[in-house]
Amino acid sequence: MEDHQIVEMYIQRNQEAVIQTEMKYTQYCRSIAVHIQHNLEDANEALNDTWLAAWNSIPPHIPKCLKTFLGRLTRNISLKRVRSENALKRGNNEIKVIFEEVENWLQSDQDLEREVAEQELTEELNLFLDSVSDIERNVFVRRYWYMQSISEIAEYHGFSNSKVKSMLLRVRNKLKKRLEMENYL
């Protein structure tokens, strides 16, 4: 079933929308949740919360890309679960490392969310990602969106761990410079 048909079912409040969403996007959303939570049971709970959040969000929100919308819901729900369980303090090292990689230059005296609307920052990030190579974009998205480990990314691309780390450092530095030039930092 096409995404626009599924979205239309949500708008009409047809419960078949949830069934179709689950059939089409469980594998995609589960992979996001598992990478963040590192636990299949918790990931499956996050999926149930994702389907409910989609039901509650559509309408009034009408997503342009259902896959991206569901991925974002899953990611946010999974991250919220990790935070609420204090997983960062108890040793979920991969997520802790990911946050530490960017936290030092995202901190400022001003609250970034109050200064810049989320949409503007998203657009700037998308423009930045369009300006880097396909490989750099793929590595960056795998690390900071899907929260994959360095070794998973290296294995996928056939790179060494050090090459992935180096590439991520270069891309983060490019992003930081761009955000500074555009007065986001």
Backbone as a chain_set.jsonl record, in Angstrom:
{"seq": "MEDHQIVEMYIQRNQEAVIQTEMKYTQYCRSIAVHIQHNLEDANEALNDTWLAAWNSIPPHIPKCLKTFLGRLTRNISLKRVRSENALKRGNNEIKVIFEEVENWLQSDQDLEREVAEQELTEELNLFLDSVSDIERNVFVRRYWYMQSISEIAEYHGFSNSKVKSMLLRVRNKLKKRLEMENYL", "coords": {"N": [[0.844, -1.177, 0.0], [0.485, 2.232, -0.753], [2.139, 5.094, 0.688], [0.692, 7.539, 0.768], [-1.906, 6.611, 0.719], [-2.073, 5.305, 3.154], [-1.71, 7.459, 4.904], [-4.006, 8.885, 4.279], [-5.914, 7.125, 5.324], [-5.348, 7.428, 8.033], [-6.176, 10.084, 8.351], [-8.882, 9.797, 7.904], [-9.454, 8.431, 10.149], [-9.372, 5.68, 10.17], [-8.775, 2.591, 11.462], [-7.334, 0.676, 10.172], [-5.155, 1.929, 9.144], [-3.124, 1.898, 11.06], [-2.515, -0.809, 11.139], [-1.597, -1.232, 8.518], [0.6, 0.493, 8.556], [2.185, -0.722, 10.482], [2.709, -3.181, 9.208], [4.213, -2.319, 7.018], [6.339, -0.749, 8.022], [7.548, -1.812, 10.326], [10.046, -3.238, 10.454], [11.914, -1.269, 9.66], [11.512, 0.783, 11.614], [11.966, -0.686, 13.94], [14.68, -1.283, 13.706], [15.814, 1.224, 14.135], [14.981, 1.742, 16.784], [16.194, -0.404, 18.18], [18.921, 0.121, 17.813], [19.191, 2.354, 19.371], [18.182, 1.664, 21.901], [19.196, -0.846, 22.487], [17.941, -3.205, 23.182], [15.638, -5.64, 22.519], [13.042, -6.057, 23.553], [12.42, -3.565, 24.761], [12.628, -2.038, 22.478], [10.48, -3.023, 20.976], [8.37, -2.132, 22.575], [8.717, 0.577, 22.212], [8.013, 0.705, 19.533], [5.253, 0.167, 19.65], [4.48, 2.473, 20.997], [5.195, 4.265, 19.033], [3.369, 3.718, 16.94], [1.014, 4.489, 18.225], [1.574, 7.184, 18.699], [1.708, 8.085, 16.059], [-0.951, 7.683, 15.298], [-2.182, 9.522, 16.998], [-1.065, 11.866, 16.075], [-1.631, 12.248, 13.392], [-4.52, 13.187, 11.833], [-3.612, 16.326, 13.433], [-1.244, 16.855, 12.05], [0.123, 16.365, 8.864], [2.146, 14.234, 7.388], [4.771, 14.703, 5.002], [6.508, 12.782, 4.157], [6.009, 9.657, 5.045], [7.648, 7.555, 5.983], [9.967, 8.877, 6.962], [8.755, 10.454, 8.912], [7.744, 8.49, 10.688], [10.158, 7.273, 11.394], [11.384, 9.367, 12.74], [9.594, 9.736, 14.89], [9.939, 7.23, 16.167], [12.656, 7.349, 16.825], [12.732, 9.597, 18.561], [11.016, 8.737, 20.619], [12.408, 6.481, 21.499], [14.834, 7.64, 22.359], [13.842, 9.224, 24.418], [12.972, 7.256, 26.175], [15.435, 6.083, 26.839], [16.696, 8.211, 28.127], [14.914, 8.622, 30.266], [15.267, 6.334, 31.734], [17.702, 6.692, 32.758], [19.865, 5.686, 31.342], [22.184, 6.725, 30.26], [23.738, 7.378, 32.479], [24.031, 4.913, 33.634], [25.567, 3.481, 31.94], [25.104, 3.024, 29.144], [27.041, 3.001, 26.861], [27.493, 3.572, 24.094], [25.554, 5.441, 23.207], [26.104, 7.444, 25.019], [28.707, 8.128, 24.259], [28.201, 9.107, 21.687], [26.646, 11.419, 22.239], [28.569, 12.845, 23.698], [30.408, 13.399, 21.715], [29.404, 15.559, 20.307], [28.459, 17.386, 22.161], [30.178, 19.296, 23.322], [30.506, 21.434, 21.515], [27.952, 22.184, 20.996], [26.975, 23.326, 23.227], [26.081, 26.376, 24.698], [25.821, 29.74, 25.978], [23.327, 30.576, 25.469], [20.107, 29.221, 24.957], [19.85, 26.955, 22.475], [17.515, 25.977, 21.249], [15.637, 27.979, 21.799], [16.695, 30.094, 20.432], [16.82, 29.395, 17.731], [14.507, 28.302, 15.44], [13.311, 24.974, 15.203], [12.815, 24.028, 12.644], [14.324, 25.718, 10.947], [16.932, 25.082, 11.701], [16.953, 22.4, 11.002], [16.666, 22.615, 8.225], [19.085, 23.902, 7.651], [20.899, 21.928, 8.423], [20.211, 19.936, 6.575], [20.968, 21.242, 4.196], [23.703, 21.389, 4.679], [24.343, 18.627, 4.746], [23.799, 18.023, 2.111], [25.966, 19.201, 0.967], [28.217, 17.72, 1.492], [30.169, 14.755, 0.691], [28.659, 11.728, -0.643], [29.443, 9.452, 0.805], [30.435, 10.577, 3.204], [28.073, 11.763, 4.129], [26.454, 9.488, 4.457], [27.876, 8.067, 6.451], [27.773, 9.941, 8.538], [24.973, 10.209, 8.991], [24.33, 7.568, 9.662], [25.701, 7.396, 12.073], [24.744, 9.581, 13.721], [22.0, 9.787, 13.372], [20.86, 7.165, 13.151], [22.316, 6.084, 15.147], [24.394, 4.186, 15.086], [27.149, 2.072, 15.926], [30.685, 2.803, 15.789], [32.109, 0.605, 14.84], [30.094, -0.851, 13.504], [29.471, 0.874, 11.395], [31.949, 1.011, 10.13], [32.252, -1.665, 9.341], [30.08, -1.913, 7.551], [30.841, -0.176, 5.483], [33.309, -1.164, 4.828], [35.559, -0.015, 5.945], [38.274, 0.946, 8.133], [38.041, 1.23, 11.721], [39.346, 3.519, 12.628], [39.382, 5.106, 10.339], [36.661, 5.706, 10.037], [36.212, 7.139, 12.418], [37.903, 9.318, 11.984], [36.75, 10.427, 9.682], [34.234, 11.154, 10.682], [35.008, 13.072, 12.567], [36.084, 15.062, 10.88], [33.76, 15.753, 9.408], [32.078, 16.643, 11.459], [33.548, 18.867, 12.285], [33.396, 20.443, 9.962], [30.636, 20.877, 9.936], [30.327, 22.277, 12.339], [31.782, 24.64, 11.757], [30.177, 25.646, 9.701], [27.734, 26.057, 11.047], [28.579, 27.967, 12.858], [29.27, 30.052, 11.111], [26.752, 30.696, 10.153], [25.639, 31.714, 12.361], [24.427, 30.006, 14.251], [25.673, 28.908, 16.347]], "CA": [[0.0, 0.0, 0.0], [1.255, 3.472, -0.869], [2.124, 5.932, 1.889], [-0.384, 8.531, 0.734], [-3.138, 5.899, 1.066], [-2.028, 5.075, 4.599], [-1.954, 8.759, 5.538], [-5.44, 9.175, 4.088], [-6.649, 6.31, 6.307], [-5.199, 8.105, 9.329], [-7.019, 11.277, 8.325], [-10.27, 9.328, 8.019], [-9.521, 7.72, 11.432], [-9.558, 4.27, 9.871], [-7.765, 1.862, 12.23], [-6.524, -0.106, 9.236], [-3.921, 2.696, 8.924], [-2.109, 1.415, 11.998], [-2.145, -2.156, 10.692], [-0.775, -1.077, 7.31], [1.857, 1.108, 8.982], [2.948, -1.763, 11.171], [3.166, -4.152, 8.211], [5.18, -1.736, 6.095], [7.462, -0.04, 8.629], [8.056, -2.406, 11.567], [11.472, -3.556, 10.362], [12.65, -0.006, 9.616], [11.422, 1.452, 12.912], [12.605, -1.535, 14.954], [16.137, -1.135, 13.606], [16.144, 2.497, 14.798], [14.773, 1.583, 18.227], [17.18, -1.341, 18.733], [20.222, 0.791, 17.852], [19.202, 3.33, 20.454], [17.885, 1.068, 23.204], [19.996, -2.065, 22.643], [17.115, -4.214, 23.839], [14.519, -5.914, 21.62], [11.771, -5.845, 24.255], [12.211, -2.118, 24.856], [12.414, -1.547, 21.109], [9.102, -3.357, 20.596], [7.498, -1.208, 23.294], [8.84, 1.865, 21.525], [7.225, 0.609, 18.302], [3.845, 0.352, 20.011], [4.317, 3.903, 21.277], [5.297, 4.961, 17.747], [2.086, 3.589, 16.222], [0.048, 5.324, 18.942], [1.928, 8.582, 18.435], [1.292, 8.378, 14.675], [-2.413, 7.783, 15.333], [-2.543, 10.77, 17.681], [-0.484, 13.022, 15.381], [-2.192, 12.394, 12.041], [-4.23, 14.615, 11.809], [-3.572, 17.467, 12.523], [-0.032, 16.868, 11.234], [0.075, 15.525, 7.666], [3.551, 14.093, 6.983], [5.102, 14.653, 3.576], [7.163, 11.49, 3.953], [5.581, 8.83, 6.172], [8.795, 6.806, 6.499], [10.77, 9.801, 7.752], [7.927, 10.831, 10.057], [7.736, 7.359, 11.618], [11.523, 7.126, 11.9], [11.613, 10.432, 13.722], [8.818, 9.382, 16.079], [10.602, 6.102, 16.814], [13.92, 7.84, 17.378], [12.45, 10.463, 19.708], [10.454, 7.9, 21.685], [13.501, 5.646, 22.014], [15.745, 8.496, 23.118], [13.149, 9.616, 25.651], [13.018, 6.084, 27.065], [16.807, 5.942, 27.32], [16.92, 9.284, 29.099], [14.095, 8.431, 31.466], [15.808, 5.202, 32.488], [19.063, 7.062, 33.149], [20.805, 4.768, 30.703], [23.474, 7.376, 30.05], [24.503, 7.297, 33.718], [24.259, 3.522, 34.007], [26.566, 2.854, 31.109], [24.826, 2.749, 27.738], [28.214, 3.742, 26.411], [27.457, 4.027, 22.705], [24.785, 6.689, 23.138], [26.865, 8.422, 25.795], [29.819, 8.569, 23.415], [27.651, 9.92, 20.592], [26.31, 12.736, 22.78], [29.801, 13.522, 24.072], [31.108, 13.839, 20.51], [28.888, 16.839, 19.813], [27.971, 18.261, 23.212], [31.077, 20.39, 23.66], [30.315, 22.604, 20.669], [26.538, 22.571, 20.968], [26.66, 24.077, 24.437], [26.3, 27.811, 24.622], [25.127, 30.459, 27.045], [21.942, 30.751, 25.044], [19.446, 27.964, 24.638], [19.784, 26.853, 21.022], [16.142, 25.785, 20.801], [14.932, 29.263, 21.848], [17.277, 31.01, 19.458], [16.622, 28.974, 16.351], [13.38, 27.387, 15.263], [13.762, 23.644, 14.82], [12.738, 23.878, 11.191], [15.455, 26.406, 10.333], [18.125, 24.295, 11.957], [16.823, 21.196, 10.181], [16.972, 23.006, 6.852], [20.523, 24.165, 7.573], [21.56, 20.626, 8.48], [19.991, 19.289, 5.28], [21.842, 21.915, 3.226], [25.061, 20.941, 4.968], [24.494, 17.236, 4.319], [23.845, 18.029, 0.647], [27.249, 19.745, 0.52], [29.306, 16.76, 1.713], [30.111, 13.611, -0.214], [27.671, 10.697, -0.297], [30.021, 8.595, 1.846], [30.436, 11.34, 4.452], [26.669, 11.898, 4.55], [25.987, 8.187, 4.919], [28.538, 7.778, 7.723], [27.245, 10.897, 9.517], [23.586, 9.849, 9.296], [24.351, 6.292, 10.389], [26.178, 7.628, 13.439], [23.996, 10.538, 14.539], [20.554, 9.575, 13.278], [20.561, 5.775, 13.486], [23.112, 5.785, 16.333], [25.175, 2.974, 14.913], [28.494, 2.124, 16.494], [31.783, 3.013, 14.838], [32.439, -0.678, 14.208], [29.027, -1.195, 12.556], [29.641, 1.73, 10.218], [33.178, 0.56, 9.461], [31.966, -2.947, 8.689], [29.174, -1.674, 6.425], [31.558, 0.483, 4.388], [34.601, -1.795, 4.579], [36.586, 0.9, 6.426], [38.783, 0.688, 9.477], [37.403, 2.07, 12.736], [40.017, 4.819, 12.678], [38.944, 5.901, 9.187], [35.321, 6.206, 10.344], [36.366, 8.178, 13.446], [38.515, 10.473, 11.337], [35.744, 11.007, 8.796], [33.228, 11.799, 11.534], [35.618, 14.282, 13.13], [36.146, 16.071, 9.816], [32.404, 16.203, 9.078], [31.605, 17.446, 12.608], [34.235, 20.16, 12.235], [32.782, 21.202, 8.861], [29.304, 21.291, 10.386], [30.506, 23.311, 13.358], [32.153, 25.88, 11.064], [29.001, 26.145, 8.976], [26.767, 26.573, 12.023], [29.139, 29.216, 13.394], [29.132, 31.076, 10.066], [25.338, 31.047, 10.037], [25.27, 32.21, 13.693], [23.642, 29.073, 15.039], [26.471, 28.623, 17.552]], "C": [[0.89, 1.24, 0.0], [1.102, 4.328, 0.385], [0.971, 6.923, 1.905], [-1.73, 7.892, 1.068], [-3.205, 5.642, 2.572], [-2.325, 6.379, 5.34], [-3.425, 9.132, 5.421], [-6.293, 8.363, 5.06], [-6.539, 6.909, 7.71], [-6.142, 9.308, 9.404], [-8.478, 10.906, 8.51], [-10.511, 8.57, 9.317], [-9.873, 6.247, 11.252], [-8.43, 3.49, 10.558], [-6.901, 0.942, 11.366], [-5.192, 0.604, 8.949], [-2.796, 2.18, 9.815], [-1.617, 0.035, 11.568], [-1.232, -2.081, 9.471], [0.591, -0.472, 7.64], [2.762, 0.067, 9.612], [3.518, -2.775, 10.176], [4.317, -3.595, 7.371], [6.455, -1.232, 6.784], [8.009, -0.643, 9.927], [9.556, -2.64, 11.501], [12.319, -2.285, 10.407], [12.666, 0.656, 10.994], [12.083, 0.63, 14.013], [14.12, -1.373, 14.903], [16.593, 0.17, 14.269], [16.073, 2.316, 16.305], [15.826, 0.682, 18.854], [18.555, -0.678, 18.819], [20.303, 1.779, 19.005], [19.076, 2.644, 21.808], [18.672, -0.2, 23.5], [19.235, -3.18, 23.369], [15.867, -4.414, 22.988], [13.17, -5.679, 22.29], [11.442, -4.366, 24.354], [11.934, -1.521, 23.482], [10.991, -1.837, 20.657], [8.085, -2.481, 21.322], [7.527, 0.167, 22.638], [8.049, 1.855, 20.22], [5.738, 0.807, 18.593], [3.558, 1.821, 20.304], [4.38, 4.722, 19.985], [3.973, 4.905, 16.993], [1.02, 4.459, 16.892], [0.315, 6.803, 18.677], [1.529, 8.984, 17.013], [-0.221, 8.564, 14.628], [-2.853, 9.114, 15.935], [-2.069, 12.013, 16.935], [-1.094, 13.29, 14.014], [-3.708, 12.265, 12.139], [-4.015, 15.144, 13.219], [-2.334, 17.498, 11.626], [-0.202, 15.905, 10.062], [1.508, 15.394, 7.157], [3.716, 14.046, 5.468], [5.725, 13.31, 3.218], [6.874, 10.638, 5.185], [6.758, 8.084, 6.795], [9.652, 7.68, 7.407], [10.037, 10.197, 9.026], [7.946, 9.726, 11.114], [9.119, 7.123, 12.21], [11.837, 8.152, 12.968], [10.841, 10.162, 15.011], [9.521, 8.282, 16.866], [11.881, 6.551, 17.512], [13.665, 8.668, 18.633], [11.904, 9.667, 20.889], [11.556, 7.05, 22.315], [14.481, 6.464, 22.846], [15.116, 8.925, 24.435], [13.174, 8.477, 26.654], [14.411, 5.917, 27.66], [17.085, 6.993, 28.391], [16.159, 9.023, 30.387], [14.587, 7.276, 32.321], [17.227, 5.464, 32.959], [20.105, 6.146, 32.547], [22.161, 5.42, 30.466], [24.354, 7.262, 31.291], [24.859, 5.861, 34.062], [25.125, 2.788, 33.009], [26.151, 2.455, 29.715], [25.853, 3.551, 26.946], [28.109, 4.283, 25.003], [26.706, 5.35, 22.595], [25.514, 7.786, 23.896], [28.006, 8.987, 24.959], [29.312, 9.473, 22.296], [27.321, 11.322, 21.088], [27.572, 13.52, 23.154], [30.541, 14.061, 22.855], [30.648, 15.215, 20.052], [28.533, 17.825, 20.907], [28.864, 19.459, 23.456], [30.895, 21.609, 22.76], [28.857, 22.978, 20.486], [26.143, 23.372, 22.203], [26.954, 25.548, 24.194], [25.562, 28.46, 25.779], [23.651, 30.632, 26.713], [21.37, 29.391, 24.692], [19.2, 27.921, 23.138], [18.352, 26.737, 20.527], [15.343, 27.079, 20.844], [15.429, 30.203, 20.776], [16.894, 30.669, 18.027], [15.45, 28.017, 16.287], [13.915, 26.055, 14.743], [13.779, 23.475, 13.307], [13.918, 24.546, 10.494], [16.748, 25.607, 10.514], [18.126, 23.012, 11.131], [17.172, 21.505, 8.73], [18.468, 23.253, 6.671], [21.305, 22.859, 7.59], [21.406, 19.883, 7.155], [20.857, 19.921, 4.191], [23.294, 21.484, 3.426], [25.277, 19.525, 4.446], [24.502, 17.112, 2.8], [25.209, 18.479, 0.132], [28.422, 18.786, 0.73], [29.141, 15.578, 0.764], [29.063, 12.601, 0.267], [28.17, 9.81, 0.839], [29.992, 9.323, 3.19], [29.018, 11.485, 5.004], [26.167, 10.584, 5.135], [26.582, 7.846, 6.284], [27.962, 8.67, 8.818], [25.823, 10.514, 9.944], [23.528, 8.535, 10.066], [24.757, 6.509, 11.847], [25.197, 8.474, 14.254], [22.488, 10.459, 14.385], [20.199, 8.167, 13.735], [21.355, 5.278, 14.689], [23.84, 4.449, 16.244], [26.557, 3.169, 15.511], [29.521, 2.354, 15.377], [32.081, 1.706, 14.096], [31.363, -1.124, 13.216], [29.176, -0.399, 11.257], [30.864, 1.281, 9.42], [32.933, -0.737, 8.71], [31.098, -2.743, 7.454], [29.931, -1.118, 5.218], [32.877, -0.191, 4.031], [35.764, -0.901, 4.96], [37.145, 0.378, 7.743], [38.025, 1.602, 10.451], [38.024, 3.463, 12.762], [39.614, 5.702, 11.499], [37.559, 6.487, 9.448], [35.406, 7.332, 11.372], [36.911, 9.463, 12.837], [37.503, 11.193, 10.441], [34.682, 11.758, 9.605], [33.768, 13.093, 12.137], [35.66, 15.396, 12.09], [34.754, 16.627, 9.495], [31.84, 17.052, 10.221], [32.249, 18.824, 12.597], [33.68, 21.04, 11.121], [31.409, 21.731, 9.281], [29.401, 22.409, 11.415], [30.847, 24.651, 12.711], [30.947, 26.49, 10.359], [27.984, 26.748, 9.941], [27.261, 27.864, 12.667], [28.996, 30.35, 12.385], [27.698, 31.566, 9.951], [24.762, 31.526, 11.367], [24.293, 31.298, 14.441], [24.373, 28.718, 16.323], [27.127, 29.888, 18.03]], "O": [[1.918, 1.281, 0.675], [0.07, 4.291, 1.055], [0.341, 7.127, 2.943], [-2.602, 8.548, 1.637], [-4.268, 5.749, 3.183], [-3.105, 6.393, 6.293], [-4.016, 9.641, 6.373], [-7.294, 8.868, 5.567], [-7.502, 6.901, 8.477], [-6.82, 9.513, 10.411], [-9.226, 11.61, 9.189], [-11.625, 8.114, 9.575], [-10.575, 5.651, 12.07], [-7.256, 3.711, 10.261], [-5.845, 0.487, 11.807], [-4.217, -0.038, 8.557], [-1.656, 2.044, 9.373], [-0.42, -0.246, 11.633], [-0.22, -2.778, 9.398], [1.609, -0.873, 7.076], [3.952, -0.01, 9.31], [4.676, -3.178, 10.29], [5.271, -4.306, 7.055], [7.534, -1.282, 6.194], [8.861, -0.027, 10.567], [10.27, -2.263, 12.43], [13.326, -2.233, 11.113], [13.727, 1.045, 11.482], [12.695, 1.191, 14.922], [14.773, -1.329, 15.945], [17.65, 0.205, 14.898], [16.999, 2.693, 17.024], [16.306, 0.97, 19.951], [19.281, -0.89, 19.79], [21.381, 2.008, 19.552], [19.779, 2.998, 22.755], [18.797, -0.586, 24.663], [19.829, -3.991, 24.079], [15.116, -3.466, 22.758], [12.25, -5.157, 21.659], [10.318, -3.955, 24.065], [11.113, -0.616, 23.34], [10.358, -0.992, 20.023], [7.054, -2.126, 20.752], [6.5, 0.837, 22.522], [7.476, 2.875, 19.836], [5.048, 1.527, 17.871], [2.519, 2.349, 19.908], [3.706, 5.744, 19.856], [3.507, 5.917, 16.47], [0.216, 5.093, 16.209], [-0.616, 7.578, 18.456], [1.064, 10.102, 16.793], [-0.716, 9.494, 13.992], [-3.782, 9.752, 15.44], [-2.612, 13.099, 17.139], [-1.077, 14.422, 13.531], [-4.144, 11.187, 12.542], [-4.247, 14.385, 14.16], [-2.367, 18.102, 10.554], [-0.622, 14.762, 10.247], [2.037, 16.33, 6.558], [2.918, 13.44, 4.753], [5.506, 12.772, 2.133], [7.438, 10.879, 6.252], [6.848, 7.994, 8.019], [10.021, 7.261, 8.504], [10.639, 10.265, 10.098], [8.143, 10.0, 12.298], [9.243, 6.808, 13.394], [12.477, 7.845, 13.974], [11.378, 10.34, 16.104], [9.682, 8.384, 18.082], [12.146, 6.171, 18.652], [14.315, 8.458, 19.657], [12.294, 9.904, 22.033], [11.618, 6.922, 23.538], [14.908, 6.028, 23.915], [15.797, 8.98, 25.459], [13.374, 8.701, 27.848], [14.551, 5.639, 28.851], [17.647, 6.683, 29.442], [16.704, 9.186, 31.479], [14.338, 7.255, 33.526], [17.884, 4.572, 33.496], [21.122, 5.86, 33.179], [23.183, 4.734, 30.47], [25.565, 7.073, 31.183], [25.876, 5.612, 34.709], [25.402, 1.602, 33.188], [26.806, 1.593, 29.128], [25.564, 4.632, 26.433], [28.604, 5.38, 24.741], [27.187, 6.281, 21.949], [25.537, 8.936, 23.456], [28.238, 10.196, 24.957], [29.93, 10.494, 21.993], [27.672, 12.307, 20.439], [27.629, 14.732, 22.945], [31.231, 15.076, 22.952], [31.431, 15.962, 19.465], [28.322, 19.002, 20.617], [28.365, 20.541, 23.768], [31.115, 22.731, 23.216], [28.561, 24.003, 19.873], [25.097, 24.021, 22.22], [27.949, 25.907, 23.565], [24.777, 27.813, 26.472], [22.828, 30.816, 27.609], [22.077, 28.518, 24.188], [18.45, 28.73, 22.593], [18.0, 27.325, 19.505], [14.456, 27.274, 20.013], [14.667, 31.024, 20.265], [16.67, 31.561, 17.208], [15.416, 27.023, 17.013], [14.852, 26.017, 13.946], [14.681, 22.838, 12.762], [14.46, 23.989, 9.539], [17.548, 25.479, 9.587], [19.164, 22.589, 10.623], [17.892, 20.744, 8.083], [19.049, 22.861, 5.66], [22.272, 22.706, 6.844], [22.357, 19.272, 6.668], [21.417, 19.212, 3.356], [24.019, 21.245, 2.46], [26.276, 19.251, 3.781], [25.134, 16.208, 2.254], [25.574, 18.178, -1.004], [29.508, 19.018, 0.199], [28.105, 15.423, 0.118], [28.643, 12.62, 1.424], [27.403, 9.457, 1.735], [29.574, 8.753, 4.198], [28.796, 11.344, 6.207], [25.528, 10.572, 6.188], [25.867, 7.387, 7.175], [27.69, 8.192, 9.919], [25.516, 10.5, 11.136], [22.758, 8.407, 11.018], [24.212, 5.873, 12.748], [24.858, 8.102, 15.377], [21.762, 11.021, 15.205], [19.344, 7.988, 14.602], [21.104, 4.185, 15.195], [23.89, 3.686, 17.208], [27.066, 4.287, 15.59], [29.252, 2.129, 14.197], [32.279, 1.702, 12.881], [31.689, -1.716, 12.187], [29.023, -0.941, 10.163], [30.818, 1.184, 8.193], [33.363, -0.886, 7.566], [31.359, -3.345, 6.413], [29.698, -1.53, 4.082], [33.502, 0.17, 3.033], [36.841, -1.003, 4.373], [36.571, -0.505, 8.379], [37.446, 2.612, 10.05], [37.32, 4.463, 12.9], [39.514, 6.92, 11.647], [37.308, 7.645, 9.114], [34.75, 8.362, 11.22], [36.436, 10.557, 13.139], [37.419, 12.421, 10.449], [34.286, 12.866, 9.244], [33.055, 14.094, 12.205], [35.313, 16.539, 12.385], [34.592, 17.836, 9.329], [31.194, 18.07, 9.974], [31.59, 19.828, 12.864], [33.51, 22.245, 11.308], [31.067, 22.883, 9.015], [28.64, 23.376, 11.363], [30.274, 25.68, 13.069], [30.727, 27.7, 10.416], [27.438, 27.821, 9.685], [26.467, 28.749, 12.985], [28.645, 31.472, 12.749], [27.467, 32.744, 9.677], [23.553, 31.722, 11.494], [23.433, 31.778, 15.179], [23.751, 28.273, 17.288], [27.844, 29.872, 19.03]]}, "num_chains": 1, "name": "protein.A"}
